[in-house]
Amino acid sequence: MSSVPAFKRLPRAVREQQMLDAAVKVFSRRGFHAASMDEIAEDAGISKPMVYAYLGTKEELFVACLHREGTRMMQAIAGAAAPDLPADERLWRGLKAFFGFVGAHRDGWAVLYRQARGEQPFAGELATMRARLVEVVAGMLDHALRAEGREIAAIDLEVVAYALVGATESLADWLADHPEAEPEKTATRMMNVAWLGAAQLLHGVTWRPPAD
């Protein structure tokens, strides 16, 4: 009898997800430049030529990881924040889904917001995903303002959305480094920072610098 183990054929989509799982883990641990296709293939339990055949070069594989993790994150947020909810509950649910994603996919977060940020052309992919997130937040704020019978200038809305997204990303980075921290409690802390300020905005309260 042959001692060679039988090769289990899997659907292409399943095999690709195995490769992406392994790649995300290796990229998050090693960084893009230090990660090797040999290590990714070994972690996935397949041959290196199969990785190239399914997902292309290391650069193409990294972009595929970015797209998958970014899509997962956006789907989690979009699925949580139903448009018929009150504005504060929409934001709360969106934050809870976001921090829940980071807590459950720390390797994916590392690839998205640490490894990709300083590497071209990956930084452009990240910027596109971030712009989509800013659009979602700006839309939520605009909806809340209109429900209050108010509008603000588009540039002010965009600035507030960028500020909220930036603060949320920074806190997510903190969460990724603190596995003992609870994602939902982290979302509550961020909600207190974000919504108390947004509530003032909704009621027309603004701070102005003192006169010289």
C-alpha positions as CSV (number, residue, x, y, z in Angstrom):
1,M,0.0,0.0,0.0
2,S,1.2,3.5,-0.8
3,S,2.1,5.7,2.2
4,V,1.4,8.9,0.2
5,P,-1.7,10.6,1.7
6,A,-4.6,11.1,-0.7
7,F,-5.1,14.7,-1.9
8,K,-8.5,16.0,-0.8
9,R,-10.0,18.1,-3.6
10,L,-11.8,21.2,-2.4
11,P,-13.9,23.7,-4.3
12,R,-11.8,26.6,-5.5
13,A,-13.6,29.2,-3.4
14,V,-12.9,27.2,-0.2
15,R,-9.2,26.7,-1.2
16,E,-8.8,30.4,-1.8
17,Q,-10.2,31.3,1.6
18,Q,-7.7,28.9,3.2
19,M,-4.9,30.7,1.3
20,L,-6.2,34.1,2.3
21,D,-6.5,33.0,6.0
22,A,-2.9,31.9,6.0
23,A,-1.7,35.0,4.1
24,V,-3.5,37.4,6.5
25,K,-1.9,35.6,9.4
26,V,1.6,35.7,7.9
27,F,1.4,39.3,6.6
28,S,0.2,40.5,10.0
29,R,3.1,38.8,11.7
30,R,5.9,39.4,9.3
31,G,4.9,42.5,7.3
32,F,4.6,42.6,3.5
33,H,8.3,42.6,2.7
34,A,9.4,39.9,5.2
35,A,6.5,37.6,4.5
36,S,7.4,34.7,2.1
37,M,5.1,32.8,-0.2
38,D,6.8,29.6,1.1
39,E,5.6,30.4,4.6
40,I,2.1,31.3,3.4
41,A,1.8,28.0,1.4
42,E,3.1,26.0,4.4
43,D,0.6,27.6,6.7
44,A,-2.2,26.9,4.3
45,G,-1.1,23.3,3.8
46,I,-0.7,23.6,0.1
47,S,2.1,24.0,-2.5
48,K,3.6,27.4,-3.4
49,P,2.8,26.9,-7.1
50,M,-0.9,26.5,-6.1
51,V,-0.8,29.9,-4.3
52,Y,0.6,31.5,-7.4
53,A,-1.9,29.7,-9.6
54,Y,-4.9,30.8,-7.6
55,L,-4.1,34.2,-6.3
56,G,-1.1,35.5,-8.3
57,T,2.0,37.3,-7.1
58,K,2.7,38.3,-3.5
59,E,1.5,41.8,-4.3
60,E,-1.7,40.5,-5.8
61,L,-2.2,38.2,-2.8
62,F,-1.8,41.2,-0.4
63,V,-4.3,43.2,-2.3
64,A,-6.7,40.2,-2.2
65,C,-6.3,40.2,1.6
66,L,-7.0,43.9,1.8
67,H,-10.2,43.5,-0.3
68,R,-11.5,40.6,1.8
69,E,-10.8,42.1,5.2
70,G,-12.1,45.5,4.1
71,T,-15.3,44.0,2.6
72,R,-15.9,42.0,5.8
73,M,-15.5,45.2,7.9
74,M,-17.8,47.3,5.7
75,Q,-20.4,44.5,5.6
76,A,-20.4,44.2,9.4
77,I,-21.0,47.9,9.8
78,A,-23.6,48.2,7.1
79,G,-25.5,45.2,8.4
80,A,-25.6,46.6,11.9
81,A,-26.7,50.2,11.3
82,A,-30.3,49.9,9.9
83,P,-31.5,53.2,8.4
84,D,-34.8,53.3,10.3
85,L,-33.1,53.4,13.7
86,P,-32.6,56.6,15.7
87,A,-29.4,58.4,14.9
88,D,-27.6,57.6,18.2
89,E,-28.6,53.9,18.0
90,R,-27.4,53.7,14.4
91,L,-24.0,55.1,15.3
92,W,-23.8,52.9,18.4
93,R,-24.5,49.8,16.4
94,G,-22.1,50.7,13.7
95,L,-19.3,51.3,16.3
96,K,-20.1,48.0,18.1
97,A,-19.9,46.2,14.8
98,F,-16.7,47.9,13.9
99,F,-14.9,47.2,17.2
100,G,-16.4,43.7,17.2
101,F,-14.7,43.1,13.8
102,V,-11.4,44.4,15.1
103,G,-11.6,42.2,18.2
104,A,-12.4,39.1,16.2
105,H,-10.0,39.8,13.3
106,R,-6.9,41.3,14.9
107,D,-4.7,39.9,12.1
108,G,-7.0,41.4,9.5
109,W,-6.9,44.8,11.2
110,A,-3.1,44.7,11.3
111,V,-3.0,44.0,7.6
112,L,-5.5,46.7,6.8
113,Y,-4.4,49.6,8.9
114,R,-0.7,48.8,9.8
115,Q,0.9,46.9,7.0
116,A,-0.9,48.7,4.1
117,R,-0.7,52.2,5.4
118,G,2.9,53.0,4.5
119,E,3.2,50.8,1.4
120,Q,2.4,51.9,-2.2
121,P,0.2,50.9,-4.0
122,F,-1.5,49.4,-1.0
123,A,-2.0,52.8,0.7
124,G,-4.2,53.8,-2.2
125,E,-6.4,50.7,-1.7
126,L,-6.7,51.6,2.0
127,A,-7.5,55.3,1.2
128,T,-10.4,54.1,-1.0
129,M,-11.8,51.9,1.7
130,R,-11.4,54.7,4.3
131,A,-13.2,57.2,2.0
132,R,-16.2,54.7,1.8
133,L,-16.3,54.6,5.6
134,V,-16.2,58.4,5.9
135,E,-19.1,58.5,3.4
136,V,-21.1,56.1,5.6
137,V,-20.5,58.2,8.7
138,A,-21.2,61.5,6.9
139,G,-24.5,60.0,5.6
140,M,-25.5,58.9,9.1
141,L,-24.8,62.4,10.5
142,D,-26.6,64.1,7.6
143,H,-29.6,61.9,8.2
144,A,-29.6,62.8,11.9
145,L,-29.3,66.5,11.2
146,R,-32.2,66.5,8.7
147,A,-34.4,64.6,11.2
148,E,-33.7,67.5,13.5
149,G,-34.7,70.0,10.8
150,R,-31.1,71.2,10.4
151,E,-28.4,71.2,7.7
152,I,-24.7,72.1,7.8
153,A,-22.3,72.8,5.1
154,A,-21.0,69.7,3.2
155,I,-17.4,70.5,4.1
156,D,-18.2,70.7,7.8
157,L,-20.0,67.4,7.6
158,E,-17.0,65.8,5.9
159,V,-14.6,67.2,8.5
160,V,-16.7,65.8,11.4
161,A,-16.9,62.4,9.6
162,Y,-13.1,62.3,9.1
163,A,-12.5,63.3,12.7
164,L,-14.8,60.5,14.0
165,V,-13.3,57.9,11.7
166,G,-9.8,58.9,12.6
167,A,-10.5,58.8,16.4
168,T,-12.3,55.4,15.9
169,E,-9.3,54.0,14.0
170,S,-6.9,55.1,16.7
171,L,-9.0,53.4,19.4
172,A,-9.2,50.3,17.2
173,D,-5.4,50.2,17.1
174,W,-5.4,50.4,20.9
175,L,-8.0,47.5,21.0
176,A,-5.9,45.4,18.7
177,D,-2.9,45.6,21.1
178,H,-5.1,44.9,24.2
179,P,-6.7,41.4,23.8
180,E,-8.0,41.7,27.3
181,A,-10.2,44.7,26.4
182,E,-13.8,44.1,25.5
183,P,-14.9,45.4,22.0
184,E,-18.4,46.3,23.2
185,K,-17.0,48.3,26.1
186,T,-14.6,50.0,23.8
187,A,-17.4,50.9,21.5
188,T,-19.3,52.4,24.5
189,R,-16.3,54.6,25.3
190,M,-16.0,55.8,21.7
191,M,-19.8,56.4,21.6
192,N,-19.5,58.7,24.6
193,V,-16.7,60.7,23.0
194,A,-18.4,60.8,19.5
195,W,-22.1,61.2,20.3
196,L,-21.8,63.8,23.0
197,G,-20.0,66.0,20.6
198,A,-22.3,65.1,17.7
199,A,-25.4,65.8,19.8
200,Q,-24.2,69.3,20.4
201,L,-23.7,69.7,16.7
202,L,-27.2,68.5,16.0
203,H,-28.6,71.2,18.3
204,G,-26.5,73.9,16.7
205,V,-24.0,74.4,19.5
206,T,-20.5,75.3,18.1
207,W,-17.3,76.5,19.8
208,R,-15.7,79.6,18.4
209,P,-12.2,80.9,19.2
210,P,-12.1,84.0,21.5
211,A,-11.8,87.4,19.9
212,D,-8.2,88.8,19.8
